[in-house]
Amino acid sequence: MEIPADVEPCPHCDTTGDVKVIPDTAPNVQAWTCGACGTDWAITVVNPRSYLDHLITTVELAGARFALRALLTLADDAPRLTDADLRARLAARSRDAVADPHADTVMLLLSLATERGFSFTPAGERGSMWGERVSSQWRDVVFPGASGHANAARASTRPLVPGEPLFAERASGSALTVLHAVVYGWPPT
């Protein structure tokens, strides 16, 4: 079976005359052999599932575990609570879940950011926060606002060269999106 004309020639000798398809390869693998020089090569999809899908699933599962831990903690506290207190805490958890279904995931990401070197302080009266992390190379700032919107910026700690942008990276959007980008996409060093 000859190699189709739209496929590149042999990567070693650059010919297409003696190139043949290798049959019976694994699924999603296309392989060829060159009769002229004896080179075999293959093309495959390493991971058909995108890495971002994997990260989103991981964060969603972590958020579910975080919510489950909170409910288990409430269940452990239940014997010491009055009926009214227990109902009030359950109602508060339900309101939080309805108001922002991603609140637990955002809280988990804030916890992960703290573990990765950020220190957070309150910024304003309504629940906004200011987070900062300084390393030998970067100064990272994240501002998750009380409204659910967040901004983040990464700047180099070295002096700027004329014409160089002030920020190496910036992110703006929902707190979930921005915190995910900062926690998983901006290494501390």
Backbone hydrogen bonds in HBPLUS format (Angstrom, degrees):
<---DONOR---> <-ACCEPTOR-->    atom                        ^
c    i                          cat <-CA-CA->   ^        H-A-AA   ^      H-
h    n   atom  resd res      DA  || num        DHA   H-A  angle D-A-AA Bond
n    s   type  num  typ     dist DA aas  dist angle  dist       angle   num
A0021-VAL N   A0001-MET O   3.32 MM  20  5.93 153.6  2.39 144.9 152.4     1
A0007-VAL N   A0004-PRO O   3.23 MM   3  5.75 168.3  2.25 117.3 120.1     2
A0010-CYS N   A0015-THR O   3.03 MM   5  5.53 174.6  2.03 149.3 147.6     3
A0014-ASP N   A0010-CYS O   2.94 MM   4  4.73 138.1  2.12 128.0 136.1     4
A0019-VAL N   A0016-THR O   3.40 MM   3  5.26 167.5  2.41 104.8 107.7     5
A0035-GLY N   A0018-ASP O   2.91 MM  17  4.84 167.6  1.93 123.0 127.1     6
A0020-LYS N   A0033-THR O   2.86 MM  13  5.42 161.5  1.90 157.9 163.9     7
A0033-THR N   A0020-LYS O   2.82 MM  13  5.42 151.6  1.90 154.9 164.3     8
A0022-ILE N   A0031-ALA O   2.81 MM   9  5.27 173.2  1.81 129.7 131.8     9
A0029-VAL N   A0026-ALA O   3.17 MM   3  5.56 135.2  2.38 142.4 137.4    10
A0030-GLN N   A0043-ILE O   2.93 MM  13  5.31 168.2  1.94 157.7 161.1    11
A0043-ILE N   A0030-GLN O   2.77 MM  13  5.31 155.5  1.82 155.8 164.4    12
A0032-TRP N   A0041-TRP O   2.83 MM   9  5.55 162.3  1.86 165.1 170.3    13
A0041-TRP N   A0032-TRP O   3.03 MM   9  5.55 158.7  2.08 147.7 152.8    14
A0034-CYS N   A0039-THR O   2.81 MM   5  5.28 151.5  1.89 152.3 162.0    15
A0038-GLY N   A0034-CYS O   2.77 MM   4  5.18 138.3  1.94 140.8 152.4    16
A0054-HIS N   A0050-SER O   3.18 MM   4  6.59 154.4  2.25 145.1 152.2    17
A0055-LEU N   A0051-TYR O   2.87 MM   4  6.24 156.3  1.93 151.5 157.9    18
A0056-ILE N   A0052-LEU O   2.85 MM   4  6.07 163.8  1.87 155.7 159.9    19
A0057-THR N   A0053-ASP O   2.97 MM   4  6.14 164.3  2.00 148.8 153.2    20
A0058-THR N   A0054-HIS O   2.89 MM   4  6.11 156.0  1.95 146.6 153.9    21
A0059-VAL N   A0055-LEU O   2.84 MM   4  6.10 161.3  1.88 154.7 158.8    22
A0060-GLU N   A0056-ILE O   2.84 MM   4  6.05 161.1  1.88 152.4 158.2    23
A0061-LEU N   A0057-THR O   2.88 MM   4  6.07 160.4  1.92 151.4 156.4    24
A0062-ALA N   A0058-THR O   2.89 MM   4  6.07 155.2  1.95 145.0 152.7    25
A0063-GLY N   A0059-VAL O   2.78 MM   4  6.00 151.8  1.86 146.8 155.0    26
A0064-ALA N   A0060-GLU O   2.94 MM   4  6.22 149.9  2.03 143.8 151.8    27
A0065-ARG N   A0061-LEU O   2.90 MM   4  6.20 155.7  1.96 148.2 154.8    28
A0066-PHE N   A0062-ALA O   2.86 MM   4  6.09 153.3  1.93 146.5 154.1    29
A0067-ALA N   A0063-GLY O   2.95 MM   4  6.21 158.2  2.00 147.4 152.5    30
A0068-LEU N   A0064-ALA O   2.89 MM   4  6.08 157.1  1.94 147.2 154.0    31
A0069-ARG N   A0065-ARG O   2.82 MM   4  6.04 155.6  1.88 148.5 155.1    32
A0070-ALA N   A0066-PHE O   3.04 MM   4  6.33 152.6  2.12 144.3 151.4    33
A0071-LEU N   A0067-ALA O   2.99 MM   4  6.32 154.7  2.05 147.6 154.4    34
A0072-LEU N   A0068-LEU O   2.84 MM   4  6.10 155.4  1.90 151.1 158.4    35
A0073-THR N   A0069-ARG O   2.86 MM   4  6.08 152.4  1.94 147.1 154.7    36
A0074-LEU N   A0070-ALA O   2.98 MM   4  6.23 153.9  2.05 142.0 149.3    37
A0075-ALA N   A0071-LEU O   2.83 MM   4  6.13 150.4  1.92 143.9 152.7    38
A0076-ASP N   A0072-LEU O   2.87 MM   4  6.16 149.7  1.96 144.9 152.8    39
A0077-ASP N   A0073-THR O   2.95 MM   4  6.24 146.9  2.06 144.3 153.6    40
A0078-ALA N   A0074-LEU O   2.89 MM   4  5.96 126.3  2.19 141.2 155.7    41
A0080-ARG N   A0077-ASP O   2.96 MM   3  5.66 141.8  2.11 123.7 133.8    42
A0081-LEU N   A0078-ALA O   3.06 MM   3  5.13 151.8  2.14 106.9 115.6    43
A0086-LEU N   A0082-THR O   2.95 MM   4  6.19 166.1  1.97 158.2 161.6    44
A0087-ARG N   A0083-ASP O   2.96 MM   4  6.15 165.0  1.98 150.5 154.7    45
A0088-ALA N   A0084-ALA O   2.89 MM   4  6.05 154.0  1.96 145.0 152.8    46
A0089-ARG N   A0085-ASP O   2.91 MM   4  6.18 159.2  1.96 151.6 156.5    47
A0090-LEU N   A0086-LEU O   2.95 MM   4  6.18 160.2  1.99 151.9 157.5    48
A0091-ALA N   A0087-ARG O   2.87 MM   4  6.01 158.0  1.92 147.1 153.6    49
A0092-ALA N   A0088-ALA O   2.91 MM   4  6.13 151.4  1.99 143.9 151.9    50
A0093-ARG N   A0089-ARG O   3.03 MM   4  6.27 157.0  2.08 146.1 151.6    51
A0094-SER N   A0090-LEU O   2.98 MM   4  6.28 156.8  2.04 148.3 154.6    52
A0095-ARG N   A0091-ALA O   2.88 MM   4  6.12 161.3  1.92 151.1 156.2    53
A0096-ASP N   A0092-ALA O   2.92 MM   4  6.12 162.7  1.95 150.5 155.2    54
A0097-ALA N   A0093-ARG O   3.01 MM   4  6.20 156.7  2.06 145.2 151.4    55
A0098-VAL N   A0094-SER O   2.94 MM   4  6.17 152.9  2.02 150.5 157.7    56
A0099-ALA N   A0095-ARG O   2.76 MM   4  5.87 165.0  1.78 155.3 160.2    57
A0100-ASP N   A0096-ASP O   2.97 MM   4  5.98 166.4  1.99 148.2 152.0    58
A0103-ALA N   A0100-ASP O   3.06 MM   3  5.36 169.0  2.07 120.0 120.9    59
A0105-THR N   A0102-HIS O   3.04 MM   3  5.20 115.1  2.48 100.9 116.8    60
A0106-VAL N   A0102-HIS O   2.87 MM   4  6.13 159.5  1.91 161.1 167.7    61
A0107-MET N   A0103-ALA O   2.92 MM   4  6.15 159.6  1.96 150.0 155.5    62
A0108-LEU N   A0104-ASP O   2.94 MM   4  6.18 151.1  2.03 142.0 150.1    63
A0109-LEU N   A0105-THR O   2.88 MM   4  6.17 157.5  1.93 149.7 155.6    64
A0110-LEU N   A0106-VAL O   2.87 MM   4  6.16 151.8  1.95 149.7 157.8    65
A0111-SER N   A0107-MET O   2.98 MM   4  6.23 151.5  2.06 143.2 150.9    66
A0112-LEU N   A0108-LEU O   2.86 MM   4  6.21 155.7  1.92 150.3 157.2    67
A0113-ALA N   A0109-LEU O   2.81 MM   4  6.01 153.9  1.88 145.9 153.5    68
A0114-THR N   A0110-LEU O   2.99 MM   4  6.23 150.9  2.08 143.0 150.3    69
A0115-GLU N   A0111-SER O   2.99 MM   4  6.33 154.4  2.06 146.3 153.3    70
A0116-ARG N   A0112-LEU O   2.95 MM   4  6.22 133.0  2.18 140.1 153.2    71
A0116-ARG N   A0113-ALA O   3.12 MM   3  4.99 128.7  2.39  90.6 104.5    72
A0118-PHE N   A0113-ALA O   3.00 MM   5  5.54 162.5  2.03 148.8 143.5    73
A0117-GLY N   A0114-THR O   3.17 MM   3  5.35 151.9  2.25 114.1 112.2    74
A0119-SER N   A0132-GLU O   2.97 MM  13  5.54 153.6  2.04 142.1 148.4    75
A0132-GLU N   A0119-SER O   3.03 MM  13  5.54 152.6  2.11 140.4 147.5    76
A0121-THR N   A0130-TRP O   2.91 MM   9  5.35 152.2  1.99 143.8 152.3    77
A0130-TRP N   A0121-THR O   2.84 MM   9  5.35 159.7  1.88 160.2 167.1    78
A0123-ALA N   A0128-SER O   2.89 MM   5  5.17 166.9  1.91 131.1 128.1    79
A0129-MET N   A0144-PRO O   3.04 MM  15  5.58 155.2  2.10 146.1 154.1    80
A0131-GLY N   A0142-VAL O   2.74 MM  11  4.98 164.7  1.76 166.6 166.2    81
A0142-VAL N   A0131-GLY O   2.88 MM  11  4.98 160.2  1.92 137.6 141.9    82
A0133-ARG N   A0140-ASP O   2.93 MM   7  5.14 152.1  2.00 148.6 152.0    83
A0140-ASP N   A0133-ARG O   2.79 MM   7  5.14 166.3  1.80 163.4 164.0    84
A0135-SER N   A0138-TRP O   2.82 MM   3  5.27 168.8  1.83 163.2 165.7    85
A0157-THR N   A0137-GLN O   2.98 MM  20  5.43 155.1  2.04 127.2 128.2    86
A0139-ARG N   A0155-ALA O   2.77 MM  16  5.27 152.2  1.85 158.7 165.0    87
A0155-ALA N   A0139-ARG O   3.00 MM  16  5.27 165.6  2.02 142.0 146.5    88
A0141-VAL N   A0153-ALA O   2.92 MM  12  5.40 163.4  1.95 162.0 166.5    89
A0153-ALA N   A0141-VAL O   2.86 MM  12  5.40 153.7  1.93 152.5 159.7    90
A0143-PHE N   A0151-ASN O   2.73 MM   8  5.25 164.6  1.75 167.5 169.3    91
A0151-ASN N   A0143-PHE O   3.23 MM   8  5.25 149.4  2.33 119.2 127.4    92
A0145-GLY N   A0149-HIS O   2.79 MM   4  5.46 152.1  1.87 158.0 166.7    93
A0148-GLY N   A0145-GLY O   3.20 MM   3  5.73 168.4  2.22 115.4 118.8    94
A0175-ALA N   A0148-GLY O   2.75 MM  27  5.44 150.3  1.84 154.7 148.7    95
A0150-ALA N   A0173-GLY O   2.74 MM  23  5.63 157.7  1.79 170.1 173.4    96
A0173-GLY N   A0150-ALA O   3.08 MM  23  5.63 157.5  2.13 159.6 162.0    97
A0152-ALA N   A0171-ALA O   2.83 MM  19  5.07 146.1  1.94 154.5 152.4    98
A0171-ALA N   A0152-ALA O   2.95 MM  19  5.07 157.8  2.00 140.2 139.4    99
A0154-ARG N   A0169-GLU O   2.85 MM  15  5.10 152.9  1.92 156.0 151.8   100
A0168-ALA N   A0154-ARG O   2.68 MM  14  5.55 143.1  1.81 151.8 164.2   101
A0169-GLU N   A0154-ARG O   3.37 MM  15  5.10 157.9  2.42 130.9 134.4   102
A0164-GLU N   A0161-VAL O   2.89 MM   3  5.44 161.0  1.93 146.0 148.0   103
A0178-VAL N   A0174-SER O   2.96 MM   4  6.20 173.8  1.97 166.3 167.4   104
A0179-LEU N   A0175-ALA O   2.91 MM   4  5.81 165.0  1.93 147.7 152.7   105
A0180-HIS N   A0176-LEU O   3.05 MM   4  6.00 152.1  2.13 138.4 146.7   106
A0181-ALA N   A0177-THR O   3.03 MM   4  6.24 157.9  2.08 145.0 150.7   107
A0182-VAL N   A0178-VAL O   2.94 MM   4  6.21 159.5  1.98 154.0 159.5   108
A0183-VAL N   A0179-LEU O   2.83 MM   4  5.88 170.6  1.83 153.7 156.8   109
A0184-TYR N   A0180-HIS O   2.98 MM   4  5.85 166.6  2.00 148.3 152.7   110
A0185-GLY N   A0181-ALA O   2.78 MM   4  4.97 136.6  1.97 126.4 138.1   111
A0186-TRP N   A0182-VAL O   3.39 MM   4  5.13 149.0  2.49 117.7 121.5   112
